[in-house]
């Protein structure tokens, strides 16, 4: 069996597992529709196969490195927005709720909100990455998410849709760092500059 065949087989198994798991997650008490099952395969820390399934609205995002990204079987691509001020940004607060982290997060958002069109928080790192992948979002970043399982699936889907996935500092993405940013192909440098300015503001 060739490498592409084994990746396709993993994808098929992951899709089936995600749909079965989805029967459970639809029972979340609040029934907020932005929940998902996220499954990813990494090879030497490189996201290679991804499946992200939202069972409430029946959206299945898939991607295999070198083979494109899809939403319910239809190819998807990142947005073409090239003006930061018109870009839709998503982020999350992360998992920590200590005063320093919450204050840093709100101060960072205060800076960024003057530079982008608007901000969204859906509550799902994986779905935010998929939002960038399909062009619903132009930008996303999160600091302090749960772990590699939150990004392994969405990262390859975003990359295969033409988005850029990187560390919020602008450096290379490290799946183990609990830090991620994503943008379309046009906004990375502007976004990184805005994030750096926001970080500088935290230390003034």
BAFI-3210 file (N, C-alpha, C; in Angstrom, 3 decimals, decimal comma, padded with zeros to 6 digits):
// residues 204
n [1|2|3|4|5|6|7|8|9|10|11|12|13|14|15|16|17|18|19|20|21|22|23|24|25|26|27|28|29|30|31|32|33|34|35|36|37|38|39|40|41|42|43|44|45|46|47|48|49|50|51|52|53|54|55|56|57|58|59|60|61|62|63|64|65|66|67|68|69|70|71|72|73|74|75|76|77|78|79|80|81|82|83|84|85|86|87|88|89|90|91|92|93|94|95|96|97|98|99|100|101|102|103|104|105|106|107|108|109|110|111|112|113|114|115|116|117|118|119|120|121|122|123|124|125|126|127|128|129|130|131|132|133|134|135|136|137|138|139|140|141|142|143|144|145|146|147|148|149|150|151|152|153|154|155|156|157|158|159|160|161|162|163|164|165|166|167|168|169|170|171|172|173|174|175|176|177|178|179|180|181|182|183|184|185|186|187|188|189|190|191|192|193|194|195|196|197|198|199|200|201|202|203|204]
n.u [000,843|000,615|001,889|-000,016|-002,323|-002,507|-002,897|-005,373|-006,913|-006,718|-008,081|-010,683|-011,392|-011,218|-013,241|-015,533|-015,325|-015,532|-018,147|-019,614|-018,893|-019,980|-022,654|-022,821|-021,834|-023,791|-025,495|-024,760|-025,400|-026,062|-026,416|-025,114|-024,231|-021,597|-019,703|-017,478|-016,034|-012,704|-010,126|-006,819|-003,915|-000,517|002,758|005,935|005,500|004,237|001,212|-000,873|-003,142|-006,513|-009,640|-012,554|-015,531|-018,695|-021,400|-023,877|-024,676|-024,044|-021,558|-018,711|-015,365|-012,456|-009,072|-006,067|-002,608|-001,176|-003,289|-005,504|-008,371|-011,625|-015,150|-017,808|-017,280|-016,900|-014,510|-012,593|-011,393|-009,164|-009,894|-009,701|-009,191|-007,376|-006,962|-006,313|-007,981|-010,471|-010,781|-012,081|-011,682|-010,982|-010,756|-009,871|-010,236|-008,661|-007,508|-006,863|-007,774|-006,684|-005,959|-003,869|-003,701|-006,302|-006,490|-004,365|-005,329|-007,709|-006,643|-005,032|-006,993|-008,305|-006,446|-006,293|-008,882|-009,105|-007,922|-008,989|-011,905|-013,946|-014,612|-014,758|-015,756|-016,004|-015,646|-014,276|-011,242|-010,509|-012,677|-012,424|-010,007|-010,893|-012,763|-011,152|-010,048|-012,193|-012,872|-014,694|-013,703|-011,003|-008,747|-007,144|-006,230|-004,855|-003,863|-002,664|-004,420|-005,924|-004,227|-002,222|-004,252|-006,287|-005,579|-004,447|-006,063|-007,458|-005,345|-004,011|-006,136|-006,653|-004,179|-004,173|-006,198|-005,083|-004,479|-002,325|-000,545|000,809|003,096|001,937|003,907|004,964|006,791|007,679|005,045|004,471|003,250|003,104|003,167|001,005|000,193|-001,134|-001,658|-003,502|-003,961|-005,260|-003,602|-002,706|-002,559|-000,780|001,706|000,819|-000,961|000,711|002,312|000,360|-000,287|002,157|002,349|000,212|001,155|003,349|002,034|001,139|003,226|003,847]
n.v [-001,188|002,186|005,423|007,532|006,012|004,876|007,167|007,972|005,839|006,147|008,583|007,811|006,070|007,861|009,698|008,099|007,503|010,078|010,796|008,913|009,599|012,088|011,671|011,677|014,208|015,995|016,138|018,007|020,109|022,879|023,040|024,568|025,476|025,302|023,012|020,219|017,161|016,445|015,102|014,195|013,330|013,312|013,407|013,120|015,503|017,023|018,153|015,998|014,502|015,421|015,597|017,232|017,449|018,829|017,906|018,973|020,849|019,343|019,488|018,536|018,743|018,031|017,013|016,177|016,154|017,689|017,020|018,646|020,424|020,017|020,627|018,876|017,315|019,126|021,177|023,594|026,939|029,409|032,863|035,831|038,273|041,266|043,435|044,454|045,904|045,253|042,669|039,673|038,512|035,742|034,474|032,945|032,686|030,841|028,244|028,981|030,861|032,716|035,924|037,402|036,193|036,592|039,402|040,042|038,894|040,389|042,953|042,586|042,057|044,498|046,117|044,870|045,108|047,634|047,406|045,542|044,324|043,051|040,866|037,431|034,800|031,525|029,337|027,056|025,828|024,130|024,433|027,134|027,196|025,766|027,587|029,654|028,179|027,780|030,327|031,790|033,097|035,411|035,586|034,056|033,420|031,783|031,449|029,185|026,948|023,631|021,418|019,464|017,971|019,768|021,192|019,569|018,373|020,591|022,243|021,072|021,028|023,770|024,588|023,105|024,353|026,618|028,478|030,059|028,707|029,337|030,284|032,696|034,652|034,874|033,044|029,605|027,209|025,200|022,246|021,380|023,531|024,944|027,306|029,111|030,520|031,670|032,628|034,040|033,903|036,483|038,159|037,604|038,941|041,528|040,831|039,572|041,745|043,339|041,704|041,716|044,419|044,500|042,824|044,306|046,409|045,262|045,422|047,978]
n.w [000,000|-000,920|000,262|-000,043|-000,278|002,287|003,819|002,838|003,672|006,448|006,619|005,849|007,946|010,084|009,454|009,747|012,475|013,564|012,880|014,326|016,933|016,945|017,427|020,133|021,002|020,191|022,256|024,103|026,838|026,529|023,855|021,992|018,735|017,762|017,996|017,822|016,508|016,383|014,540|013,948|012,056|012,574|011,235|012,273|013,710|011,815|010,587|008,801|007,961|008,288|009,989|010,719|012,292|012,572|014,204|014,715|012,783|010,665|009,194|007,544|007,534|005,704|005,040|003,322|003,361|000,595|-001,025|-001,003|000,476|001,909|002,245|003,231|000,993|-001,064|-002,662|-000,830|-000,154|001,205|002,106|-000,007|001,004|001,409|003,001|006,187|007,876|006,975|007,625|009,109|012,303|014,391|017,714|020,869|024,443|025,694|027,979|030,583|033,511|035,225|036,721|035,437|032,874|031,857|031,911|030,155|027,817|027,317|027,049|024,815|022,895|022,926|021,638|019,095|018,080|017,028|014,628|012,893|011,075|012,615|015,436|016,382|018,603|018,719|020,307|019,591|018,706|016,589|014,778|014,239|012,785|010,579|009,715|008,729|006,686|004,891|004,200|005,693|007,853|008,124|009,666|012,483|015,850|018,719|022,077|024,424|024,221|024,587|023,669|021,289|020,059|019,602|017,346|015,378|013,358|012,173|011,331|009,076|007,310|006,974|005,838|003,466|002,170|001,314|003,225|005,661|008,338|011,453|014,121|016,500|016,791|014,331|013,641|012,745|012,873|015,696|016,688|019,290|020,989|022,039|020,887|018,219|014,989|012,169|008,787|005,722|002,498|002,108|004,321|006,385|007,221|007,917|009,932|011,826|012,513|013,747|015,913|017,237|017,974|019,717|021,734|022,637|023,790|026,102|027,835|028,385]
ca.u [000,000|001,397|001,670|-001,283|-003,399|-002,623|-003,499|-006,783|-007,552|-006,846|-009,140|-011,974|-011,652|-011,428|-014,571|-016,519|-015,227|-016,041|-019,613|-020,139|-018,708|-020,886|-023,951|-022,737|-021,622|-025,012|-026,250|-024,280|-026,531|-026,455|-026,695|-024,493|-023,954|-020,192|-018,974|-016,993|-015,076|-011,519|-009,177|-005,691|-002,726|000,713|003,953|007,064|004,923|003,659|-000,170|-000,879|-004,531|-007,406|-011,100|-013,255|-016,962|-019,687|-022,575|-025,128|-025,054|-023,628|-020,472|-017,547|-014,163|-011,415|-007,890|-004,876|-001,468|-000,904|-004,466|-006,592|-009,279|-013,010|-016,284|-018,847|-016,874|-016,683|-013,238|-012,670|-010,160|-009,132|-010,383|-008,754|-009,143|-005,993|-006,929|-006,495|-009,108|-011,706|-010,669|-012,806|-010,738|-011,495|-009,812|-010,467|-009,561|-007,742|-008,003|-006,534|-008,631|-006,048|-006,114|-002,890|-004,066|-007,536|-006,154|-003,542|-006,208|-008,608|-005,826|-004,634|-008,177|-008,546|-005,557|-006,610|-010,196|-008,963|-007,186|-009,718|-013,318|-014,688|-014,046|-015,665|-015,294|-016,959|-015,408|-013,629|-010,007|-010,560|-013,623|-011,864|-009,071|-011,697|-013,371|-010,154|-009,887|-013,283|-013,075|-015,640|-012,831|-009,755|-007,642|-007,411|-005,097|-005,194|-002,752|-003,054|-005,482|-005,702|-003,078|-002,139|-005,520|-007,154|-005,127|-003,883|-006,960|-007,745|-004,157|-003,779|-007,267|-006,391|-003,039|-004,560|-007,111|-004,308|-004,212|-001,027|-000,648|002,106|003,085|001,540|005,083|005,372|007,706|007,084|004,065|004,883|001,986|003,140|003,433|-000,240|000,113|-001,399|-002,292|-003,777|-004,462|-005,213|-002,256|-002,381|-002,610|000,084|002,648|000,043|-001,512|001,813|002,671|-000,688|-000,132|003,352|001,994|-000,660|002,005|004,135|001,146|000,966|004,394|004,090]
ca.v [000,000|003,408|006,392|008,217|005,073|004,734|008,399|007,928|004,856|006,804|009,574|007,123|005,587|009,034|010,238|007,224|007,697|011,412|010,796|008,152|010,421|013,222|011,332|011,997|015,626|016,775|016,173|019,033|020,716|024,177|022,822|025,615|024,705|025,255|021,917|019,325|016,090|016,779|013,998|014,546|012,485|014,038|012,602|013,932|016,781|017,738|017,752|015,299|014,176|016,048|015,475|018,021|017,238|019,475|017,060|019,707|021,394|018,335|019,961|017,670|019,283|017,015|017,420|015,331|016,941|017,541|016,574|019,600|020,478|019,879|020,740|017,964|016,809|020,217|021,860|024,897|027,730|030,559|034,103|036,659|039,604|041,738|044,614|044,038|046,621|044,609|041,237|039,118|037,821|034,882|034,073|032,362|033,106|029,798|027,412|029,546|031,963|033,551|037,356|037,869|035,713|037,264|040,804|040,078|038,583|041,510|044,069|042,234|042,252|045,941|046,628|044,296|045,529|048,872|047,114|044,597|044,659|042,612|039,733|036,346|033,716|030,425|028,336|025,850|026,063|023,364|025,048|028,413|026,894|025,413|028,828|030,290|027,323|027,929|031,732|032,481|033,939|035,777|035,493|033,383|033,072|031,387|031,141|028,419|025,949|022,398|020,622|019,155|017,445|020,875|021,808|018,620|018,227|021,867|022,856|020,563|021,469|025,171|024,656|022,561|025,314|027,787|029,364|029,938|028,367|029,743|030,756|034,112|035,515|034,866|031,925|028,361|026,573|024,018|021,667|021,103|024,769|025,564|028,624|028,960|031,603|031,307|033,730|033,750|034,063|037,890|038,986|037,129|039,931|042,569|040,237|039,382|043,085|043,759|040,900|042,207|045,695|044,183|042,273|045,412|047,187|044,603|045,646|049,429]
ca.w [000,000|-000,997|001,333|-000,248|000,019|003,733|004,317|002,469|004,546|007,747|006,481|005,835|009,305|010,937|009,149|010,369|013,925|013,893|012,777|015,458|018,127|016,834|017,994|021,551|021,274|019,964|023,502|025,031|027,525|025,964|022,429|021,172|017,517|017,345|018,635|016,776|016,735|015,600|014,475|013,088|011,989|012,320|010,989|012,725|014,149|010,673|010,329|007,515|007,640|009,259|009,896|011,729|012,002|013,413|014,016|014,888|011,477|009,688|008,329|007,631|006,901|005,558|004,288|003,309|002,898|-000,824|-001,774|-000,934|001,621|001,451|003,153|002,723|-000,312|-002,015|-002,375|-000,179|-000,184|002,094|001,512|-000,759|001,641|001,551|003,866|007,577|008,466|006,516|007,930|010,251|013,180|015,462|018,753|022,066|025,667|026,145|029,075|031,897|033,946|036,235|036,431|034,459|031,544|031,420|031,624|028,943|026,685|027,026|026,558|023,443|022,050|022,841|020,598|017,783|017,599|016,265|013,391|012,046|010,897|013,784|016,168|016,727|019,472|018,556|021,329|019,064|017,955|015,336|013,847|013,799|011,704|009,402|009,245|007,867|005,503|003,910|003,873|006,576|008,663|007,457|010,623|013,749|016,712|020,077|022,970|025,599|024,025|025,324|023,252|019,849|019,558|019,199|016,099|014,412|012,220|011,522|010,729|007,720|006,488|006,629|004,918|002,160|001,541|000,909|004,353|006,313|009,759|011,986|015,499|016,525|016,674|012,937|013,429|012,274|013,748|016,449|017,133|020,726|021,734|022,511|020,255|016,796|014,235|010,776|007,964|004,299|001,947|001,901|005,522|007,463|007,738|008,585|011,146|012,774|013,003|014,676|017,128|017,944|018,593|020,860|022,797|023,182|024,632|027,392|028,673|028,543]
c.u [000,889|001,042|000,343|-002,463|-003,606|-003,231|-004,993|-007,550|-007,751|-007,987|-010,509|-012,353|-011,968|-012,806|-015,650|-016,523|-015,805|-017,562|-020,249|-020,015|-019,670|-022,258|-023,988|-022,664|-022,845|-025,844|-025,697|-025,458|-027,003|-026,810|-026,222|-023,933|-022,500|-019,401|-018,501|-016,210|-013,901|-010,516|-008,052|-004,582|-001,530|001,848|005,156|006,621|004,352|002,219|-000,309|-002,284|-005,412|-008,869|-011,690|-014,732|-017,817|-021,003|-023,887|-025,598|-024,555|-022,631|-019,225|-016,405|-013,103|-010,233|-006,792|-003,752|-001,165|-002,108|-005,680|-007,433|-010,712|-013,990|-017,431|-018,557|-016,609|-015,376|-013,460|-011,341|-010,297|-009,565|-009,287|-008,642|-007,688|-005,872|-007,240|-007,740|-010,455|-011,763|-011,480|-011,866|-011,489|-010,383|-010,581|-009,659|-008,505|-008,290|-007,754|-007,451|-008,017|-006,091|-005,134|-003,300|-005,295|-007,255|-005,338|-004,400|-007,085|-007,832|-005,367|-005,803|-008,492|-007,691|-005,992|-007,928|-010,159|-008,334|-007,919|-011,185|-014,137|-014,057|-015,127|-014,977|-016,333|-016,795|-014,705|-012,413|-010,067|-011,499|-013,151|-010,856|-009,823|-012,412|-012,427|-010,006|-010,960|-013,633|-014,118|-014,919|-011,585|-008,539|-008,082|-006,121|-005,641|-003,918|-003,294|-004,233|-005,043|-004,464|-003,125|-003,445|-006,466|-006,806|-004,691|-004,757|-007,147|-006,558|-003,933|-004,920|-007,060|-005,263|-003,413|-005,554|-006,392|-004,058|-002,804|-001,251|000,736|001,974|002,677|002,705|005,520|006,314|006,936|006,140|004,646|003,637|001,945|003,183|002,214|-000,371|-000,132|-001,988|-002,507|-004,311|-004,587|-003,814|-001,785|-002,118|-001,605|000,960|001,932|-000,505|-000,438|002,247|001,647|-000,596|001,079|003,066|001,123|000,157|002,845|003,306|000,947|002,082|004,726|003,605]
c.v [001,253|004,368|007,096|007,315|004,936|005,986|008,426|006,950|005,441|007,811|008,917|006,629|006,754|009,653|009,416|007,405|009,037|011,440|010,010|008,949|011,592|012,952|011,647|013,504|016,470|016,886|017,172|019,835|022,012|024,095|024,007|024,946|024,613|024,271|020,984|018,161|016,395|015,635|014,383|013,517|013,385|013,046|013,494|015,371|017,616|017,262|017,203|014,924|014,801|015,811|016,291|017,982|017,943|018,721|017,812|020,295|020,520|018,892|019,126|018,282|018,182|017,586|016,386|016,159|016,637|017,174|017,481|019,477|020,567|020,116|019,940|017,540|017,865|020,934|023,237|025,628|028,928|031,820|034,833|038,066|040,042|043,017|044,191|044,667|046,040|043,127|040,851|038,207|036,947|034,607|033,404|032,826|032,093|029,107|027,992|030,722|032,763|035,011|037,841|037,464|036,428|038,723|040,923|039,835|039,773|042,725|043,832|042,484|043,731|046,575|046,157|044,806|046,846|048,635|046,199|045,011|044,296|041,333|038,702|035,377|032,602|029,362|027,089|026,213|025,368|024,008|026,422|028,208|026,527|026,636|029,617|029,493|027,573|029,381|032,446|033,466|034,259|035,510|034,729|033,258|032,622|031,026|030,323|027,491|024,619|021,606|020,315|018,656|018,550|021,407|020,821|018,467|019,517|022,478|022,377|020,962|022,915|025,291|024,167|023,452|026,592|028,787|029,116|029,680|028,573|030,073|032,235|035,100|035,684|033,731|030,674|027,770|025,319|023,439|021,404|022,364|025,400|027,019|028,420|030,251|031,111|032,533|033,246|034,092|035,517|038,679|038,613|038,240|041,060|042,075|040,072|040,730|043,570|042,997|041,372|043,528|045,477|043,654|043,381|046,251|046,584|044,956|047,113|049,889]
c.w [000,000|000,113|001,186|000,053|001,519|004,356|004,016|003,349|005,943|007,710|006,554|007,233|010,232|010,703|009,835|011,886|014,346|013,862|013,918|016,749|018,124|017,395|019,488|021,752|020,988|021,235|024,511|025,569|026,875|024,499|021,576|019,925|017,086|018,205|017,538|017,349|015,821|015,691|013,519|013,161|011,717|012,105|011,270|013,003|013,001|010,465|008,908|007,053|008,706|008,935|011,038|011,375|013,036|013,229|014,107|013,562|010,335|008,676|008,593|006,828|006,852|004,782|004,409|002,708|001,431|-001,671|-001,623|000,322|001,122|002,599|002,549|001,287|-001,360|-001,678|-001,754|-000,301|000,735|001,351|000,745|-000,176|001,834|002,367|005,300|008,187|008,041|006,880|009,161|011,024|014,174|016,459|019,869|023,270|026,095|027,381|030,461|032,219|035,092|035,780|035,371|033,041|031,009|031,082|030,336|027,708|026,329|026,521|025,128|022,476|021,876|021,750|019,214|017,215|016,833|014,896|012,419|011,949|012,125|014,332|016,458|017,677|019,400|019,632|020,853|018,235|016,595|014,320|013,391|012,666|010,429|008,837|008,362|006,573|004,449|003,627|004,699|007,485|007,859|008,338|011,863|014,540|018,059|020,824|024,133|025,412|024,643|024,958|021,764|019,247|019,094|017,806|015,018|013,176|011,451|010,821|009,306|006,786|006,037|005,610|003,527|001,425|001,124|002,014|004,890|007,796|010,370|013,465|015,495|016,470|015,233|012,605|012,993|013,325|014,385|017,102|018,633|021,591|022,391|022,048|018,766|016,237|012,813|010,050|006,529|003,780|001,891|003,192|006,610|008,046|008,470|009,917|012,215|013,355|014,032|015,996|017,940|018,639|019,819|022,025|023,439|024,123|026,006|028,371|028,879|029,927]
res [x|x|x|x|x|x|x|x|x|x|x|x|x|x|x|x|x|x|x|x|x|x|x|x|x|x|x|x|x|x|x|x|x|x|x|x|x|x|x|x|x|x|x|x|x|x|x|x|x|x|x|x|x|x|x|x|x|x|x|x|x|x|x|x|x|x|x|x|x|x|x|x|x|x|x|x|x|x|x|x|x|x|x|x|x|x|x|x|x|x|x|x|x|x|x|x|x|x|x|x|x|x|x|x|x|x|x|x|x|x|x|x|x|x|x|x|x|x|x|x|x|x|x|x|x|x|x|x|x|x|x|x|x|x|x|x|x|x|x|x|x|x|x|x|x|x|x|x|x|x|x|x|x|x|x|x|x|x|x|x|x|x|x|x|x|x|x|x|x|x|x|x|x|x|x|x|x|x|x|x|x|x|x|x|x|x|x|x|x|x|x|x|x|x|x|x|x|x|x|x|x|x|x|x]
***
